[in-house]
Amino acid sequence: MPKISLPASPPRHKVQIQLIPETSWYYNLRKVLPKEEWDKLRKQVYAYYQYQCSGCGQGNVQLHAHEVWKFDMRSKTQKLVRLVALCELCHAVEHIGHTELQSPKYVHKVGLHIKTVLGWTPQQFMKKREAAFNKWHQRNRYTWKVDFGPYTHLVRKELR
């Protein structure tokens, strides 16, 4: 089992739209770790969150291990802060740009989740989406360094 330190009780994750800069697309733990290591890590995260979505709190749902990143505009560093367990729909909200590209029909289901579980009105969602895309366009002007933060020791040196 990969060694990572976790707080005693899992923090609730505030679902937000988090668009990853193009220079970092597909450069994440799931892609750089061997499949067996990623599977162990994500299952550890699911267990830590007691098999419930850390965003909406629903249990008995398909979970995804979501990477939470912080962006330092000064150093142009994208740092992985933590992994959280998210249901498929909360995860789709976080990456709404990817969701819209991959499955436009699925967006309606995501919209219902946003309204009923997260309590966002359609206007609030559109405002958050617009702000996220504006930030994404700004971040896309730069090439970002990726720092895997507390998970760096799991990544082979040549992939860091």
VOGUDO-985071 format. One record per residue: z, x, y of N, C-alpha, C in turn; residue in one letter; residue number from 1. Coordinates in Angstrom, 3 decimals, always signed. Atoms other than C-alpha are relative to their C-alpha. Layout:
# VOGUDO-985071
      n_Z      n_X      n_Y     ca_Z     ca_X     ca_Y      c_Z      c_X      c_Y res   n
        Z        X        Y        Z        X        Y        Z        X        Y   A NUM
...
This chain:
# VOGUDO-985071
      n_Z      n_X      n_Y     ca_Z     ca_X     ca_Y      c_Z      c_X      c_Y res   n
   +0.000   +0.860   -1.186   +0.000   +0.000   +0.000   +0.000   +0.898   +1.239   M   1
   +0.006   -0.801   -1.225   -0.888   +1.426   +3.442   +1.336   -0.121   +0.727   P   2
   -1.279   -0.006   -0.709   +2.176   +2.391   +5.461   -0.236   -0.309   +1.477   K   3
   +0.016   +0.355   -1.417   +2.470   +0.599   +8.802   +1.367   -0.574   +0.333   I   4
   -1.289   +0.558   -0.395   +5.568   -0.347  +10.763   -0.240   -1.308   +0.737   S   5
   +0.136   +1.329   -0.583   +6.001   -3.966  +11.759   +1.335   -0.456   +0.558   L   6
   -1.256   +0.563   -0.506   +8.572   -5.777  +13.908   +0.664   -0.868   -1.079   P   7
   -0.744   +0.763   +1.003  +11.280   -7.594  +11.920   -0.568   -1.402   -0.193   A   8
   +0.591   +1.326   +0.138   +9.787  -10.997  +12.676   -1.371   -0.001   +0.677   S   9
   +1.366   -0.019   -0.534   +6.096  -11.657  +13.266   -0.114   -0.699   +1.350   P  10
   +0.186   +0.646   -1.306   +5.153  -12.340  +16.891   -1.086   -1.056   -0.074   P  11
   +1.038   +1.035   -0.107   +3.187  -15.482  +17.682   -1.139   +0.605   +0.806   R  12
   +1.164   -0.537   -0.695   -0.335  -14.634  +18.823   -0.570   -1.075   +0.913   H  13
   +0.608   +0.926   -0.945   -1.668  -16.310  +21.948   -1.520   +0.130   -0.139   K  14
   +1.444   -0.031   +0.218   -5.252  -17.172  +21.047   -0.702   +0.077   +1.348   V  15
   +0.796   -0.161   -1.208   -7.716  -16.036  +23.673   -1.410   +0.390   -0.423   Q  16
   +1.352   -0.444   +0.300  -11.378  -15.243  +23.868   -0.037   +1.498   +0.264   I  17
   -0.014   -1.456   -0.091  -11.686  -11.524  +23.171   -1.371   +0.517   -0.437   Q  18
   +1.342   -0.492   +0.315  -15.239  -10.241  +23.379   +0.009   +1.527   +0.004   L  19
   -0.014   -1.451   +0.200  -15.700   -6.699  +22.111   -1.243   +0.615   +0.653   I  20
   +1.172   -0.643   -0.618  -17.970   -4.353  +24.145   -1.034   +0.391   -1.063   P  21
   +1.090   -0.274   +0.940  -21.349   -3.773  +22.516   +0.113   +1.379   -0.646   E  22
   -0.083   -1.349   +0.571  -20.674   -0.047  +22.049   +1.028   +0.082   -1.126   T  23
   -1.030   -0.006   +1.044  -17.779   -0.978  +19.747   -0.256   -1.025   -1.106   S  24
   +0.274   +1.004   +1.021  -19.405   -3.732  +17.718   -0.003   +0.647   -1.378   W  25
   -0.057   -0.410   +1.410  -18.668   -3.312  +14.020   +0.689   +1.352   -0.213   Y  26
   -0.796   -1.213   +0.170  -16.472   -0.248  +14.642   +1.448   -0.441   +0.017   Y  27
   -1.340   +0.534   +0.116  -13.200   -1.620  +13.378   +0.600   +0.445   -1.331   N  28
   -0.665   -0.443   +1.223  -10.680   -1.065  +10.594   -0.707   -0.495   -1.254   L  29
   +0.662   +0.559   +1.179  -12.503   -3.344   +8.177   -1.224   +0.818   -0.380   R  30
   +1.215   -0.778   +0.263  -15.625   -1.207   +8.535   +0.280   +1.461   -0.330   K  31
   -0.222   -1.443   +0.204  -14.048   +2.275   +8.552   +0.938   +0.319   -1.166   V  32
   -0.864   -0.240   +1.152  -11.478   +1.855   +5.784   -0.753   -0.304   -1.291   L  33
   +0.552   +0.396   +1.304  -12.442   +1.857   +2.118   +0.397   -1.450   -0.288   P  34
   -0.233   +1.423   +0.254  -12.672   -1.768   +0.921   +1.370   -0.262   -0.620   K  35
   -1.291   +0.202   +0.667   -9.610   -1.408   -1.337   +1.161   +0.141   +0.982   E  36
   -1.066   -0.209   -0.997   -7.489   -0.079   +1.544   +0.041   -1.155   +0.997   E  37
   +0.055   +1.135   -0.927   -8.677   -2.807   +3.912   +0.601   -1.239   -0.664   W  38
   -0.527   +1.168   +0.695   -7.904   -5.473   +1.307   +1.523   +0.053   -0.111   D  39
   -1.461   -0.144   +0.075   -4.372   -4.106   +0.816   +0.637   -0.270   +1.364   K  40
   -0.554   +0.144   -1.344   -3.787   -3.960   +4.562   -0.049   -1.455   +0.461   L  41
   +0.100   +1.386   -0.472   -5.078   -7.447   +5.331   +0.936   -0.918   -0.777   R  42
   -0.918   +0.819   +0.793   -3.055   -8.935   +2.470   +1.452   +0.232   +0.435   K  43
   -1.329   -0.293   -0.527   +0.033   -7.186   +3.840   +0.223   -0.786   +1.300   Q  44
   -0.101   +0.758   -1.251   -0.669   -8.805   +7.227   +0.191   -1.488   -0.291   V  45
   -0.146   +1.419   +0.352   -1.078  -12.271   +5.628   +1.432   -0.287   -0.470   Y  46
   -1.362   +0.197   +0.508   +2.243  -11.876   +3.802   +1.019   +0.089   +1.135   A  47
   -0.896   -0.171   -1.142   +3.957  -10.662   +6.975   +0.064   -1.282   +0.833   Y  48
   +0.048   +1.257   -0.761   +2.844  -13.863   +8.723   +0.272   -1.214   -0.885   Y  49
   -0.381   +1.053   +0.944   +4.010  -15.876   +5.704   -1.159   -0.952   -0.285   Q  50
   +1.225   +0.732   +0.351   +0.433  -16.982   +5.009   -0.260   -1.178   +0.942   Y  51
   +0.261   +0.993   -1.039   +0.292  -18.963   +8.259   -0.770   +0.658   +1.126   Q  52
   +0.743   -0.497   -1.150   -2.000  -18.592  +11.229   +0.984   +0.324   +1.125   C  53
   -0.904   -0.394   -1.086   -0.201  -16.650  +13.965   -0.425   -0.614   +1.333   S  54
   +0.473   +0.644   -1.218   -2.273  -18.540  +16.544   +0.451   -1.448   +0.095   G  55
   -0.294   +1.439   -0.047   -1.919  -22.222  +15.683   +1.145   -0.408   -0.919   C  56
   -1.130   +0.278   +0.882   +0.785  -22.005  +13.010   -0.344   -0.742   -1.285   G  57
   +0.373   +0.737   +1.205   -1.204  -23.802  +10.318   +0.127   +0.866   -1.245   Q  58
   -0.077   -0.657   +1.290   -0.530  -22.888   +6.720   -1.030   -0.595   -0.931   G  59
   +0.940   +0.484   +1.009   -2.596  -23.397   +3.612   -1.436   -0.032   +0.531   N  60
   +1.344   -0.127   -0.564   -5.753  -22.232   +5.416   -0.557   +1.382   -0.346   V  61
   +0.651   -1.296   +0.191   -8.271  -19.426   +4.970   +0.406   +0.911   +1.158   Q  62
   -0.449   -0.920   -1.049   -6.844  -16.436   +6.866   -0.950   +1.178   +0.160   L  63
   +0.732   -1.209   -0.333   -8.552  -13.531   +8.581   +0.985   +0.964   +0.651   H  64
   -0.808   -1.006   -0.691   -6.922  -10.275   +9.675   -0.747   +0.348   +1.284   A  65
   +0.636   -0.182   -1.307   -7.718  -10.074  +13.386   +0.597   +1.208   +0.701   H  66
   -0.431   -1.174   -0.751   -7.549   -6.870  +15.405   +0.199   -0.367   +1.464   E  67
   -0.317   +0.249   -1.410   -5.862   -7.185  +18.801   -0.150   +1.328   +0.734   V  68
   +0.330   -1.226   -0.743   -7.227   -4.608  +21.278   +0.478   -0.101   +1.438   W  69
   -0.270   -0.123   -1.446   -6.134   -3.443  +24.732   -1.069   +0.929   +0.555   K  70
   +1.059   -0.774   -0.635   -8.696   -2.024  +27.125   +0.528   +0.687   +1.243   F  71
   -0.411   -0.794   -1.155   -7.907   +0.772  +29.580   -1.268   +0.358   +0.771   D  72
   +1.219   -0.214   -0.793  -10.594   +0.679  +32.258   -0.065   +1.420   +0.564   M  73
   +0.000   -1.340   -0.587   -9.509   +4.030  +33.708   -0.536   +1.036   -0.993   R  74
   +0.405   -0.999   +0.994   -9.932   +6.043  +30.494   -1.153   -0.487   -0.874   S  75
   +1.047   +0.623   +0.828  -12.509   +3.666  +28.955   +0.370   +0.114   -1.482   K  76
   -0.507   -0.043   +1.367  -10.370   +3.526  +25.828   +0.376   -1.408   -0.447   T  77
   -0.306   +1.266   +0.656  -10.168   +0.516  +23.568   +0.995   +0.334   -1.102   Q  78
   -1.059   -0.372   +0.940   -6.867   +0.741  +21.663   +0.418   -1.192   -0.843   K  79
   -0.476   +1.029   +0.910   -5.933   -1.261  +18.605   +1.517   -0.082   +0.106   L  80
   -1.429   +0.199   -0.213   -2.491   -2.724  +19.224   +0.679   -0.491   -1.274   V  81
   -0.590   +0.552   +1.223   -1.836   -4.746  +16.075   -1.032   -0.851   -0.741   R  82
   +0.771   +0.949   +0.791   -3.296   -6.883  +13.331   +0.815   -1.281   -0.101   L  83
   -0.659   +1.294   +0.157   -2.497  -10.588  +13.159   -0.793   -0.836   -0.992   V  84
   +0.656   +0.946   +0.899   -3.278  -13.323  +10.650   -0.448   -1.200   +0.826   A  85
   +0.532   +1.170   -0.694   -5.546  -15.988  +12.112   -0.777   -0.868   -0.982   L  86
   +0.840   +0.886   +0.793   -7.080  -19.050  +10.534   -1.450   +0.214   +0.445   C  87
   +1.423   -0.193   -0.273  -10.856  -19.101  +10.432   -0.402   -0.555   +1.371   E  88
   +0.383   +0.637   -1.265  -11.059  -21.421  +13.446   +0.585   +0.727   +1.216   L  89
   -0.562   -0.784   -1.112   -8.645  -19.486  +15.707   -0.765   +1.320   +0.141   C  90
   +0.766   -1.239   -0.035  -10.563  -16.333  +14.758   -1.363   -0.233   +0.646   H  91
   +1.293   +0.334   -0.604  -13.823  -18.036  +15.725   +0.130   -0.166   +1.513   A  92
   -0.236   +0.115   -1.446  -12.308  -18.823  +19.149   +0.061   +1.393   +0.617   V  93
   -0.160   -1.360   -0.515  -11.315  -15.169  +19.660   -1.358   +0.676   +0.203   E  94
   +1.318   -0.640   -0.038  -14.905  -14.096  +18.981   -1.091   -1.049   +0.216   H  95
   +0.900   +1.142   -0.206  -16.707  -17.125  +20.414   -1.455   +0.449   +0.212   I  96
   +1.368   -0.491   -0.176  -19.749  -15.039  +21.401   -0.668   +0.221   -1.340   G  97
   +0.499   -0.234   +1.363  -20.216  -13.937  +17.794   -0.174   -1.335   -0.721   H  98
   +0.053   +1.315   +0.639  -19.480  -17.481  +16.595   -1.240   -0.762   +0.457   T  99
   +1.158   +0.725   -0.534  -22.140  -18.958  +18.878   -1.311   +0.583   -0.515   E 100
   +1.216   -0.649   +0.513  -24.713  -16.404  +17.709   -0.216   -0.271   -1.484   L 101
   +0.106   +0.121   +1.452  -23.967  -16.738  +14.008   -0.158   -1.427   -0.485   Q 102
   +0.003   +1.366   +0.504  -23.465  -20.472  +13.671   +0.193   -1.018   +1.119   S 103
   -0.119   +0.977   -1.097  -24.227  -22.767  +16.619   +0.572   -1.346   -0.450   P 104
   -0.511   +1.285   +0.489  -23.440  -25.838  +14.458   +1.516   +0.039   -0.195   K 105
   -1.423   -0.180   +0.245  -19.973  -24.443  +13.690   +0.800   -0.103   +1.302   Y 106
   -0.672   +0.006   -1.305  -19.154  -24.312  +17.414   +0.666   -1.351   +0.267   V 107
   -0.590   +1.328   -0.194  -18.512  -28.089  +17.434   +1.358   -0.087   -0.700   H 108
   -1.258   +0.001   +0.749  -15.816  -27.695  +14.741   +1.040   +0.875   +0.704   K 109
   -0.890   -0.895   -0.739  -14.317  -24.791  +16.694   +0.501   -0.713   +1.252   V 110
   -0.383   +0.754   -1.196  -14.329  -26.978  +19.813   +1.079   -1.039   -0.291   G 111
   -1.028   +0.975   +0.389  -12.326  -29.678  +18.012   +1.339   +0.693   -0.247   L 112
   -1.225   -0.774   +0.247   -9.807  -27.045  +16.904   +0.633   +0.411   +1.330   H 113
   -0.488   -0.409   -1.320   -9.517  -25.778  +20.471   +0.728   -1.155   +0.669   I 114
   -0.573   +1.164   -0.665   -8.804  -29.279  +21.722   +1.261   -0.503   -0.698   K 115
   -1.129   +0.617   +0.690   -6.465  -30.580  +19.018   +1.146   +0.961   -0.296   T 116
   -1.060   -0.925   +0.416   -4.570  -27.464  +17.921   +0.472   +0.875   +1.156   V 117
   -0.375   -0.897   -1.093   -4.656  -25.210  +20.962   +0.270   -0.746   +1.304   L 118
   -0.280   +0.822   -1.169   -4.556  -28.031  +23.519   -0.850   +0.304   +1.227   G 119
   +0.876   -0.299   -1.126   -7.378  -26.684  +25.695   -0.941   -1.167   +0.229   W 120
   +1.023   +0.989   -0.325   -9.494  -29.239  +27.488   -1.362   +0.703   -0.039   T 121
   +1.323   -0.637   -0.041  -13.264  -28.665  +27.378   -0.197   +0.827   +1.277   P 122
   +0.124   -0.729   -1.259  -13.031  -27.576  +31.039   +0.777   +1.316   -0.051   Q 123
   -0.788   -1.237   +0.136  -10.266  -25.058  +30.280   -0.722   +0.999   -0.891   Q 124
   +0.734   -0.876   +0.896  -12.277  -23.678  +27.386   -1.183   +0.642   +0.716   F 125
   +1.182   -0.542   -0.687  -15.425  -23.285  +29.503   +0.402   +1.026   +1.055   M 126
   -0.484   -0.948   -1.008  -13.433  -21.558  +32.244   +0.426   +1.313   -0.669   K 127
   -0.427   -1.195   +0.735  -11.841  -19.150  +29.729   -1.208   +0.741   -0.572   K 128
   +1.206   -0.607   +0.567  -15.224  -18.557  +28.092   -0.770   +0.760   +1.076   R 129
   +0.727   -0.639   -1.100  -16.893  -17.789  +31.418   +0.707   +1.283   +0.458   E 130
   -0.762   -1.184   -0.416  -14.103  -15.375  +32.428   -0.129   +1.115   -1.040   A 131
   +0.125   -0.998   +1.065  -14.307  -13.628  +29.046   -1.379   +0.650   +0.015   A 132
   +1.349   -0.568   -0.047  -18.074  -13.197  +29.310   -0.195   +0.880   +1.231   F 133
   +0.072   -0.852   -1.193  -17.734  -11.839  +32.864   +0.664   +1.354   -0.265   N 134
   -0.710   -1.238   +0.339  -15.199   -9.281  +31.624   -0.828   +0.823   -0.997   K 135
   +0.826   -0.665   +1.001  -17.470   -8.469  +28.666   -1.189   +0.717   +0.656   W 136
   +1.126   -0.622   -0.720  -20.441   -7.805  +30.972   +0.471   +1.241   +0.765   H 137
   -0.559   -1.144   -0.720  -18.252   -5.515  +33.069   +0.281   +1.157   -0.957   Q 138
   -0.328   -1.043   +0.977  -17.016   -3.611  +29.993   -1.253   +0.611   -0.635   R 139
   +1.234   -0.501   +0.615  -20.558   -3.260  +28.659   -0.699   +1.066   +0.848   N 140
   +0.579   -1.052   -0.840  -21.369   -0.911  +31.541   +0.402   +1.392   -0.479   R 141
   -0.566   -1.282   +0.423  -19.432   +1.821  +29.718   -0.057   +0.154   -1.513   Y 142
   -0.186   -0.302   +1.410  -19.233   +3.512  +26.368   +1.489   +0.198   -0.210   T 143
   -1.441   -0.006   +0.215  -15.738   +2.992  +25.011   +0.400   +0.947   -1.110   W 144
   -0.624   -0.777   +1.064  -13.593   +5.406  +23.061   +0.886   -0.976   -0.769   K 145
   -0.824   +0.885   +0.822  -11.904   +3.644  +20.168   +1.194   +0.781   -0.530   V 146
   -1.260   -0.575   +0.478   -8.272   +4.450  +19.408   +0.603   -1.024   -0.957   D 147
   -0.535   +0.931   +0.986   -6.954   +2.882  +16.209   +1.520   -0.138   +0.069   F 148
   -1.429   +0.193   -0.276   -3.399   +3.120  +17.581   +0.878   +0.243   -1.208   G 149
   -0.950   -0.210   +1.096   -0.702   +2.606  +14.936   -0.665   +0.104   -1.378   P 150
   +0.722   -0.044   +1.270   -3.399   +2.536  +12.231   -0.861   +1.265   -0.134   Y 151
   +0.835   -1.206   -0.012   -5.026   +5.882  +13.105   +0.175   +0.827   -1.267   T 152
   -0.255   -0.826   +1.202   -3.372   +7.646  +10.166   -0.718   -0.533   -1.246   H 153
   +0.715   +0.571   +1.144   -5.255   +5.296   +7.805   -1.489   +0.342   +0.003   L 154
   +1.440   -0.235   -0.182   -8.684   +6.307   +9.152   -0.313   +1.468   -0.236   V 155
   +0.423   -1.386   +0.238  -10.427   +9.426   +7.865   -0.379   +0.636   +1.328   R 156
   +0.203   -0.704   -1.278  -10.662  +12.044  +10.638   -1.427   -0.087   +0.506   K 157
   +1.394   +0.017   -0.459  -14.451  +12.071  +10.730   -0.452   -1.364   +0.486   E 158
   +0.353   +1.346   -0.444  -14.473   +8.312  +11.391   +0.779   -0.442   +1.241   L 159
   -0.812   +0.368   -1.161  -11.952   +8.340  +14.256   -0.789   +0.137   +1.278   R 160
